[in-house]
Amino acid sequence: MRVSVCVRGDWLVVPCGDPSKSMRWLGLEALRRYARAHPSEVLSSQPSFVLKRCVDGGLLDVEDSISSVLSDNDFVKLRIHGDTWDRSHDLLPGCIKRIQSNEEDEYISLDGNSLTTADLVSLGKGHYKIKLSSETEECVNKARDVIEKIISENAVVYGVNTGFGKFARSVVAKDQLKELQENLIRSTCAGVGAALIPERTRMLLALRINTLAKGYSGVSLETLQKMLSAFNASCLSWVPEKGTVGASGDLAPLAHLALGLMGEGQMWSPNTGWTDARTVLEGHGLTPISLKPKEGLALINGTQMMSSLGAEAVERAEAIARQADVIAALTLEVLRGTNKAFDNDIHAVRPHAGQILVAQRFRALLHSDIFPSAIAEEKPYDRVQDAYTLRCCPQVHGVANDTIAFVKKILNTELNSSTDNPLVFAERGITISGGNFHGEYPAKALDFLSIGVHELASISERRIERMCNPSLSDLPAFLVKEGGFNSGFMIAHCTAAALVSENKVLCHPASVDSLSTSAATEDHVSMGGWAARKALRVVEHVEQVLAIELLAACQALEFFRPLGTTAPLERVYELLRTVVRPWDKDRVMSSDIEVAHKLLLEEKVWKAVLPYMEQYKDSHRDHISSVD
């Protein structure tokens, strides 16, 4: 017998050669193994601890025998006196930690018609559980009835009682239909690469449930409810990120998602960590799905991998685009630029929505009668006009905003689409084969997103150069005193340049490529999976470049003291200084970049200025329509 015990977020497998031993022995043995793995952590020789069973959260009596309260391969959490249970709920390194709440669980109702990219990202972070409406259940049942009728009448329908792809003309006997669907899942599990992090797998599973809930795929309500239960328990399959060409949808990753739900392969949950899927499901009181005719195909046909990753990319892009305006305004201030280029009349005669919005934000942030700047007042503007990287922010940032809005519209439609094949139309009592699984829509949109949002980093890097280069500003070289002895932001700018250069390659569109697959049956593909993965990487690089600009602009502000800037920009400076001290002499820069990046990921820069922008809007109703 063996038991998995979680101590301070680490899972330890403890062999129990004698199951009649007490739970106290189990706890002490787990602590001994933990101490050996963490020699730097000092534990008491007789630590006080509490044990809790993972499957139901029940407290365990340390005097009970192991065999009387636990089963083989059971999971237990151990809390040392003084610790909290929350550390045992941490996700894998590098993930966003799930928000813990003592309140009753909140739910999002999935009906296949109203999911948004913002909803999906929130589901991925674990903010909500999901449920189905009664209307949804009725639609699912009606579509399943059509499939059952096909089987009872021995009609031949692709994917129900035939082979797949090139084998579509091979009819399969009725007694082999379950094995047919299981074979499809297993053989399609051919992905490679690192597994998706739990948040992204949660998004993938939630989106697959939403698509099936539309009632056009023919899955049984029983199967759909088992998927929903797995989501709500955070039982997440091992899904490698590579292997999809986005033709019949994201076949390989969706097959890996289904495999875990079948009780095969690997799964993860906060209570168990990574282990075999059946153990994870059973540890949460769940049973594997048993595939019925058509269900294997229904679980793997679709664009959910590229669309769920794309949802994260577009939500992060929207967040960084807003904050890019704030950071650029601060840079303009320390470079002693003018706000004349943001005059309302200039943008009214070229009325692109994004351009107008960005100009409005700059007017709300820079020197005005509402928010005066001592820096702007101290020295009159003495140039004819500013460089493009300052003057043209509304035009460059603006089209990035419009691109994001366009991509978001495409993805929100895709999230609520049926992308299976064949589709089941219960009202007509038929199935029809088509091509809704083709990923061209999200693939093209996500390529466009990469190109559009990249410019935020490209223009940011040039602004960083202007701050660091004394020939382009009145600031000290590389924003540091005692230059030569100190190098300041010299290499931070190099990092920004490296990220921008890497993005130039990543912005080459994936969706212009196509390779014929499945013996020329799938002879045009979208490459949407790669479009989504590189869009996420491009967005992350943009965030990191703007984090460097934020650090540089706040450092430049130090050289104007005691003069102050506008109230909203001072608030941004104060926010950064809560996590990064001024650069008085050289130190490790990467940690500063990391914490600044975190501020942007959490949208704290935007939240810091929003009250001021609302105040400005209320005072200038004739000149500014929206700051959101």
KAUR-V991119 format. One record per pair of residues at least 4 apart in sequence whose ideal C-beta (glycine too) atoms are under 8 Angstrom apart, sorted by the first residue. I is the first residue (numbers start at 1). J is the second residue. Records with the same first field share a line. If there is no record, write none. Layout:
I->J ; J
This chain:
1->15 ; 16 ; 17 ; 19 ; 66 ; 67 ; 72
2->13 ; 14 ; 15 ; 16 ; 72 ; 73
3->13 ; 14 ; 16 ; 26 ; 66 ; 70 ; 73 ; 74 ; 75 ; 76
4->11 ; 12 ; 13 ; 14 ; 73 ; 74 ; 75 ; 76 ; 272 ; 273 ; 275
5->11 ; 12 ; 14 ; 26 ; 27 ; 30 ; 75 ; 76 ; 77 ; 78
6->10 ; 11 ; 12 ; 54 ; 75 ; 76 ; 77 ; 78 ; 88 ; 271 ; 273
7->12 ; 30 ; 31 ; 34 ; 78 ; 80
8->34 ; 80 ; 83 ; 87 ; 88
9->87 ; 88 ; 90
10->34 ; 37 ; 38
11->272 ; 273
12->30 ; 33 ; 34 ; 37
14->26 ; 29 ; 30 ; 33
16->21 ; 26 ; 66
19->65 ; 66 ; 67
20->65 ; 66 ; 67
21->25 ; 26 ; 65 ; 66
22->26 ; 62 ; 63 ; 64 ; 65 ; 66
23->27 ; 51 ; 60 ; 61 ; 62 ; 63 ; 64 ; 65 ; 66 ; 69
24->28 ; 62 ; 63
25->29 ; 66
26->30 ; 51 ; 66 ; 76
27->31 ; 49 ; 51 ; 62 ; 78
28->32
29->33
30->34 ; 78
31->35 ; 43 ; 47 ; 49 ; 78 ; 80
32->36
33->37
34->38 ; 43
35->39 ; 41 ; 43
43->47 ; 80
44->48
47->80 ; 81
48->80 ; 81
49->78 ; 79 ; 80 ; 81
50->59 ; 78 ; 79 ; 81
51->59 ; 60 ; 62 ; 76 ; 77 ; 78
52->57 ; 58 ; 59 ; 60 ; 76 ; 77 ; 78 ; 79 ; 85
53->57 ; 58 ; 59 ; 60 ; 69 ; 70 ; 74 ; 75 ; 76
54->74 ; 75 ; 76 ; 77 ; 271 ; 272 ; 283
55->74 ; 75 ; 271 ; 283 ; 284 ; 285
56->285
60->64 ; 69 ; 70 ; 76
61->69
64->68 ; 69
65->69
66->70
70->74 ; 76
73->279 ; 283
74->283
75->271 ; 272 ; 283
77->85 ; 88 ; 271
79->83 ; 84 ; 85 ; 88
83->87
85->89
86->90 ; 100
88->270
89->97 ; 98 ; 100 ; 270
90->97 ; 270
91->95 ; 96 ; 97 ; 98 ; 197 ; 198 ; 199 ; 270
92->197 ; 198 ; 268
94->197
95->197 ; 198 ; 199
96->125 ; 199
98->125 ; 126 ; 270
99->125 ; 126 ; 127
105->128 ; 129
106->127 ; 128 ; 129
107->128 ; 129 ; 130 ; 131
108->115 ; 119 ; 122 ; 123 ; 128 ; 129 ; 130 ; 131
109->130 ; 131 ; 132 ; 133
110->115 ; 130 ; 131 ; 132 ; 133 ; 136 ; 206 ; 209 ; 210 ; 213
111->132 ; 133 ; 135 ; 136 ; 210 ; 213 ; 214
112->136 ; 139 ; 210 ; 211 ; 212 ; 213 ; 214 ; 215 ; 416 ; 418
113->214 ; 416
114->416
115->119 ; 120 ; 207 ; 210 ; 412 ; 415 ; 416
116->120 ; 412 ; 415
117->121 ; 310 ; 311 ; 314 ; 315 ; 408 ; 411 ; 412 ; 415
118->122 ; 315
119->123
120->124 ; 203 ; 206 ; 207 ; 308 ; 311 ; 312 ; 415
121->125 ; 203 ; 311 ; 312 ; 315
122->127 ; 128
123->127 ; 128 ; 130 ; 202 ; 203 ; 206
124->199 ; 200 ; 202 ; 203 ; 206 ; 308 ; 312
125->199 ; 202
126->199 ; 202 ; 234
129->231 ; 232
130->206 ; 209 ; 228 ; 231 ; 232
131->228
132->136 ; 137 ; 140 ; 213 ; 224 ; 225 ; 228
133->137
134->138
135->139
136->140 ; 213 ; 215
137->141 ; 221
138->142 ; 215
139->143 ; 213 ; 214 ; 215 ; 426
140->144 ; 212 ; 213 ; 215 ; 219 ; 220 ; 221 ; 224
141->145 ; 221
142->146 ; 215 ; 426
143->147 ; 215 ; 216 ; 217 ; 218 ; 219 ; 424 ; 426
144->148 ; 218 ; 219 ; 220 ; 221
145->149 ; 426
146->150 ; 218 ; 424 ; 425 ; 426 ; 429 ; 430 ; 431
147->151 ; 160 ; 218 ; 292 ; 293 ; 294 ; 424 ; 431
148->152
149->153 ; 429
150->155 ; 157 ; 160 ; 161 ; 431
151->160 ; 161 ; 174 ; 177 ; 293
154->174
156->161 ; 162 ; 171
157->161 ; 162 ; 422 ; 431
158->162 ; 164 ; 168 ; 421 ; 422 ; 431 ; 433
159->164 ; 294 ; 297 ; 298 ; 421 ; 422
160->177 ; 218 ; 293 ; 294 ; 431
161->171 ; 172 ; 174 ; 177 ; 180 ; 293
162->167 ; 168 ; 169 ; 170 ; 171 ; 172
163->167 ; 168 ; 169 ; 170 ; 172 ; 180
164->168 ; 184 ; 297
165->248 ; 518 ; 519 ; 521 ; 522
166->518 ; 519 ; 521
168->521
172->176 ; 177 ; 180
173->177
176->180
177->181 ; 292 ; 293
178->182 ; 290 ; 291 ; 292 ; 293
179->183
180->184 ; 293 ; 296
181->185 ; 291 ; 292 ; 293 ; 294 ; 295 ; 296 ; 297
182->186 ; 262 ; 291 ; 296
183->187
184->188 ; 255 ; 296 ; 297 ; 300
185->189 ; 255 ; 258 ; 259 ; 262 ; 291 ; 296 ; 299 ; 300
186->255 ; 259 ; 264
188->251 ; 252 ; 255 ; 300
189->252 ; 255 ; 256 ; 259 ; 265
190->243 ; 252 ; 255
191->239 ; 240 ; 241 ; 242 ; 243 ; 244 ; 252 ; 253 ; 255 ; 256
192->240 ; 242 ; 243
193->240 ; 241 ; 242 ; 243
194->240 ; 241
195->201 ; 238 ; 239 ; 240 ; 241
196->200 ; 201 ; 204 ; 239 ; 240 ; 241 ; 253
197->201
198->202 ; 234 ; 236 ; 268
199->203
200->204 ; 308 ; 309 ; 312
201->205 ; 236 ; 237 ; 239 ; 257 ; 268
202->206 ; 231 ; 234 ; 236
203->207 ; 308 ; 309 ; 311 ; 312
204->208 ; 239 ; 253 ; 254 ; 257 ; 304 ; 305 ; 308
205->209 ; 227 ; 230 ; 231 ; 236 ; 237 ; 257
206->210 ; 231 ; 308
207->211 ; 304 ; 307 ; 308 ; 311 ; 415
208->212 ; 227 ; 254 ; 257 ; 299 ; 302 ; 304
209->213 ; 224 ; 227 ; 228 ; 231
210->214 ; 415 ; 416
211->217 ; 302 ; 304 ; 417 ; 418 ; 419 ; 420
212->217 ; 219 ; 224 ; 227 ; 298 ; 299
213->224
214->416 ; 417 ; 418
215->424 ; 426
216->418 ; 420 ; 423 ; 424 ; 425
217->294 ; 298 ; 418 ; 420 ; 423 ; 424
218->294 ; 295 ; 298 ; 424 ; 431
219->223 ; 224 ; 292 ; 294 ; 295 ; 298 ; 299
220->224 ; 292 ; 295
221->225
222->226
223->227 ; 289 ; 291 ; 292 ; 295
224->228
225->229
226->230 ; 261 ; 286 ; 287 ; 288 ; 289
227->231 ; 261 ; 289
228->232
229->233 ; 286
230->235 ; 236 ; 261 ; 281 ; 286
231->235
233->269 ; 284 ; 286
234->269 ; 270
235->260 ; 267 ; 268 ; 269 ; 280 ; 281 ; 284 ; 286
236->260 ; 267 ; 268 ; 269
237->256 ; 257 ; 258 ; 259 ; 260 ; 261 ; 265 ; 266 ; 267 ; 277
238->256 ; 260 ; 265 ; 266 ; 267 ; 268 ; 274
239->253 ; 256 ; 257
240->252 ; 253 ; 256
241->253 ; 529 ; 533
242->529
243->252 ; 253 ; 529
244->249 ; 250 ; 251 ; 252 ; 253 ; 305 ; 306 ; 528 ; 529
245->515 ; 517 ; 522 ; 525 ; 526 ; 527 ; 529
246->250 ; 303 ; 306 ; 438 ; 439 ; 440 ; 443 ; 525 ; 526 ; 527 ; 528 ; 529 ; 531
247->251 ; 437 ; 438 ; 439 ; 517 ; 518 ; 522 ; 524 ; 525 ; 526
248->300 ; 301 ; 421 ; 437 ; 438 ; 518 ; 522
249->254 ; 300 ; 301 ; 302 ; 303 ; 304 ; 305 ; 419 ; 437 ; 438 ; 439
250->254 ; 300 ; 302 ; 303 ; 304 ; 305 ; 306 ; 439 ; 528 ; 529
251->255 ; 300 ; 301
252->256
253->257 ; 305 ; 529
254->258 ; 299 ; 300 ; 301 ; 302 ; 304 ; 305
255->259 ; 299 ; 300
256->260 ; 265
257->261 ; 299
258->262 ; 289 ; 296 ; 299 ; 300
259->264 ; 265 ; 277
260->264 ; 265 ; 266 ; 267 ; 277 ; 280
261->277 ; 288 ; 289 ; 299
262->277 ; 288 ; 289 ; 290 ; 291
263->277 ; 278 ; 281 ; 287 ; 288
264->277 ; 278 ; 288
265->276 ; 277
266->274 ; 275 ; 276 ; 277
267->272 ; 274 ; 275 ; 276 ; 277 ; 280 ; 281
268->272 ; 273 ; 274 ; 280
269->273 ; 280 ; 283 ; 284
271->283 ; 284
272->279 ; 280 ; 283
275->279 ; 280
276->280
277->281 ; 288
278->282 ; 288
279->283
280->284
281->286 ; 287 ; 288
282->286 ; 287
289->295
291->295 ; 296 ; 299
294->298
295->299
296->300
297->301 ; 420 ; 421
298->420
301->419 ; 420 ; 421 ; 437
302->419 ; 420 ; 437
303->307 ; 414 ; 419 ; 437 ; 438 ; 439 ; 441 ; 442 ; 528
304->308 ; 419
305->309 ; 529 ; 532
306->310 ; 439 ; 442 ; 443 ; 446 ; 526 ; 528 ; 529 ; 531 ; 532
307->311 ; 411 ; 414 ; 415 ; 442 ; 532
308->312
309->313 ; 529 ; 532 ; 533 ; 535 ; 536
310->314 ; 407 ; 411 ; 414 ; 442 ; 445 ; 446 ; 449 ; 531 ; 532 ; 535
311->315 ; 411 ; 415
312->316 ; 536
313->317 ; 446 ; 449 ; 532 ; 535 ; 536 ; 539
314->318 ; 404 ; 407 ; 408 ; 411 ; 449
315->319
316->320 ; 536 ; 539 ; 540 ; 543 ; 601
317->321 ; 400 ; 404 ; 407 ; 449 ; 453 ; 539 ; 542
318->322 ; 404 ; 408
319->323 ; 600 ; 601 ; 603 ; 606
320->324 ; 453 ; 456 ; 539 ; 542 ; 543 ; 546 ; 600
321->325 ; 397 ; 400 ; 401 ; 404 ; 453 ; 456
322->326 ; 361 ; 603 ; 606
323->327 ; 546 ; 600 ; 603 ; 605 ; 606
324->328 ; 397 ; 400 ; 456 ; 460 ; 542 ; 546
325->329 ; 358 ; 361 ; 362 ; 365 ; 393 ; 397
326->330 ; 361 ; 365 ; 568 ; 569 ; 572 ; 605 ; 606 ; 609
327->331 ; 460 ; 546 ; 549 ; 550 ; 553 ; 572 ; 605
328->332 ; 362 ; 390 ; 393 ; 397 ; 459 ; 460 ; 463 ; 549
329->333 ; 361 ; 362 ; 365 ; 366 ; 569
330->334 ; 365 ; 550 ; 553 ; 554 ; 557 ; 565 ; 569 ; 572 ; 573
331->335 ; 390 ; 463 ; 466 ; 467 ; 549 ; 552 ; 553 ; 556
332->337 ; 339 ; 362 ; 366 ; 386 ; 390 ; 393
333->337 ; 366 ; 367 ; 373 ; 375 ; 376 ; 553 ; 557 ; 565 ; 566 ; 569
334->375 ; 467 ; 473 ; 475 ; 553 ; 556 ; 557 ; 559 ; 560
335->386 ; 390 ; 463 ; 466 ; 467 ; 473 ; 475 ; 556
336->375 ; 376 ; 379 ; 381 ; 473 ; 474
337->381 ; 386 ; 390 ; 391
338->381 ; 383 ; 385 ; 386
339->362 ; 363 ; 366 ; 367 ; 368 ; 376
340->381
341->346 ; 385 ; 386 ; 390 ; 391 ; 392 ; 394
342->346 ; 347 ; 359 ; 362 ; 363 ; 366 ; 394
343->347 ; 359
344->348 ; 359 ; 360 ; 363 ; 623 ; 624
345->349
346->350 ; 359
347->351 ; 355 ; 356 ; 359 ; 394
348->356
350->355
351->355 ; 356
352->356 ; 398 ; 399 ; 402
353->357 ; 398 ; 401 ; 402 ; 405
354->358 ; 397 ; 398 ; 399 ; 400 ; 401 ; 402 ; 405
355->359 ; 394 ; 395 ; 398 ; 399
356->360 ; 394 ; 398
357->361 ; 398 ; 401 ; 626
358->362 ; 393 ; 394 ; 397 ; 398 ; 401
359->363 ; 394 ; 398
360->364 ; 623 ; 624 ; 625 ; 626 ; 627
361->365 ; 613 ; 627
362->366 ; 393 ; 394
363->368 ; 616 ; 620 ; 623 ; 624
364->368 ; 371 ; 568 ; 612 ; 613 ; 616 ; 617 ; 624 ; 627
365->371 ; 566 ; 568 ; 569 ; 609 ; 612 ; 613
366->371 ; 373 ; 376 ; 566 ; 569
367->371 ; 372 ; 373 ; 376 ; 377 ; 566
368->372 ; 566 ; 616
370->615 ; 616 ; 619 ; 620
371->566 ; 567 ; 568 ; 612 ; 616
372->376 ; 377 ; 566
373->377 ; 564 ; 565 ; 566 ; 569
374->378 ; 563 ; 564 ; 565
375->560 ; 563 ; 564 ; 565
376->565
378->563
385->391
386->390 ; 391
387->391 ; 466 ; 472
388->392
389->393 ; 459 ; 462 ; 463 ; 466
390->463 ; 466
392->396 ; 459
393->397 ; 459
394->398
395->399
396->400 ; 455 ; 456 ; 459
397->401 ; 455 ; 456 ; 459
398->402
399->403 ; 452 ; 455
400->404 ; 452 ; 453 ; 455 ; 456
401->405
402->406 ; 452
403->407 ; 448 ; 449 ; 451 ; 452 ; 453
404->408 ; 449 ; 452 ; 453
405->409
406->410 ; 445 ; 448
407->411 ; 445 ; 446 ; 448 ; 449 ; 452
408->412
409->413
410->414 ; 441 ; 442 ; 445
411->415 ; 442 ; 445
412->416
413->417 ; 441
414->419 ; 441 ; 442
417->436
418->423 ; 436
419->436 ; 437
420->436 ; 437
421->433 ; 434 ; 435 ; 436 ; 437
422->431 ; 432 ; 433 ; 434
423->431 ; 432 ; 434 ; 436
424->430 ; 431
425->429 ; 430 ; 431 ; 432
438->524 ; 525 ; 526
439->443 ; 525 ; 526 ; 527 ; 528 ; 529
440->444 ; 511 ; 526 ; 528
441->445
442->446 ; 526 ; 528 ; 531 ; 532
443->447 ; 510 ; 511 ; 526 ; 527 ; 528 ; 531 ; 532
444->448 ; 509 ; 511 ; 526 ; 531
445->449
446->450 ; 528 ; 531 ; 532 ; 535
447->451 ; 509 ; 510 ; 511 ; 512 ; 531 ; 535
448->452
449->453 ; 535 ; 538 ; 539
450->454 ; 503 ; 506 ; 507 ; 509 ; 531 ; 534 ; 535 ; 538
451->455 ; 507 ; 509
453->457 ; 538 ; 539 ; 542
454->458 ; 500 ; 503 ; 504 ; 506 ; 507 ; 538 ; 542
455->459
456->460 ; 542 ; 545 ; 546
457->461 ; 496 ; 499 ; 500 ; 503 ; 541 ; 542 ; 545 ; 546
458->462 ; 500 ; 503
459->463
460->464 ; 496 ; 542 ; 545 ; 546 ; 548 ; 549
461->465 ; 493 ; 496 ; 497 ; 499 ; 500 ; 545 ; 549
462->466
463->467 ; 549
464->468 ; 489 ; 492 ; 493 ; 496 ; 545 ; 548 ; 549 ; 552
465->469 ; 472 ; 493
466->472 ; 473
467->473 ; 475 ; 479 ; 489 ; 552 ; 553 ; 556
468->475 ; 477 ; 478 ; 479 ; 488 ; 489 ; 490 ; 493 ; 552
469->473 ; 477
470->474 ; 475 ; 476 ; 477
475->479 ; 556 ; 559
476->480 ; 481 ; 483 ; 488 ; 559
477->483 ; 488
478->483 ; 486 ; 487 ; 488 ; 489 ; 490 ; 493
479->488 ; 489 ; 552 ; 555 ; 556 ; 559 ; 583
480->486 ; 487 ; 488 ; 489 ; 555 ; 583 ; 585 ; 586
481->486 ; 584
482->486 ; 585
483->487 ; 488
486->585 ; 586
487->491 ; 586
488->555 ; 583 ; 586
489->493 ; 548 ; 551 ; 552 ; 555 ; 583 ; 589
490->494
491->495 ; 589
492->496 ; 548 ; 551 ; 552 ; 589 ; 593
493->497 ; 548 ; 552
494->498
495->499 ; 544 ; 548 ; 593
496->500 ; 544 ; 545 ; 548 ; 549
497->501
498->502
499->503 ; 541 ; 544 ; 545
500->504 ; 541 ; 545
501->505
502->506 ; 541
503->507 ; 538 ; 541 ; 542
506->534 ; 537 ; 538 ; 541
507->538
509->531
510->527 ; 528 ; 530 ; 531 ; 534
511->526 ; 527 ; 528 ; 531
513->527
514->524 ; 525 ; 526 ; 527
515->525
516->520 ; 522 ; 523 ; 524 ; 525
517->521 ; 522 ; 523 ; 525
518->522
526->531
527->531
528->532
529->533
530->534
531->535
532->536
533->537
534->538
535->539
536->540
537->541
538->542
539->543
540->544
541->545
542->546
543->547 ; 597 ; 600 ; 601
544->548 ; 593 ; 597
545->549
546->550 ; 600
547->551 ; 593 ; 596 ; 597 ; 599 ; 600
548->552 ; 593 ; 596
549->553
550->554 ; 572 ; 576 ; 596 ; 599 ; 600 ; 605
551->555 ; 576 ; 580 ; 592 ; 593 ; 596
552->556
553->557
554->558 ; 572 ; 573 ; 576 ; 577 ; 580
555->582 ; 583
556->560
557->561 ; 565 ; 573
558->582 ; 583
560->565
564->570
565->569 ; 570 ; 573
566->570
567->571 ; 612
568->572 ; 608 ; 609 ; 612 ; 613
569->573 ; 609
570->574
571->575 ; 608 ; 609 ; 612
572->576 ; 605 ; 608 ; 609
573->577
574->578
575->599 ; 604 ; 605 ; 608
576->580 ; 596 ; 599
577->581 ; 582
579->595 ; 596 ; 598 ; 599
580->592 ; 595 ; 596
583->587
588->592
589->593
590->594
591->595
592->596
593->597
594->598
595->599
596->600
597->601
598->602
599->604 ; 605
600->604 ; 605
603->607
604->608
605->609
606->610
609->613
610->614 ; 627
611->615
612->616
613->617 ; 627
614->618 ; 627
615->619
616->620 ; 624 ; 627
617->621 ; 624 ; 626 ; 627
620->624
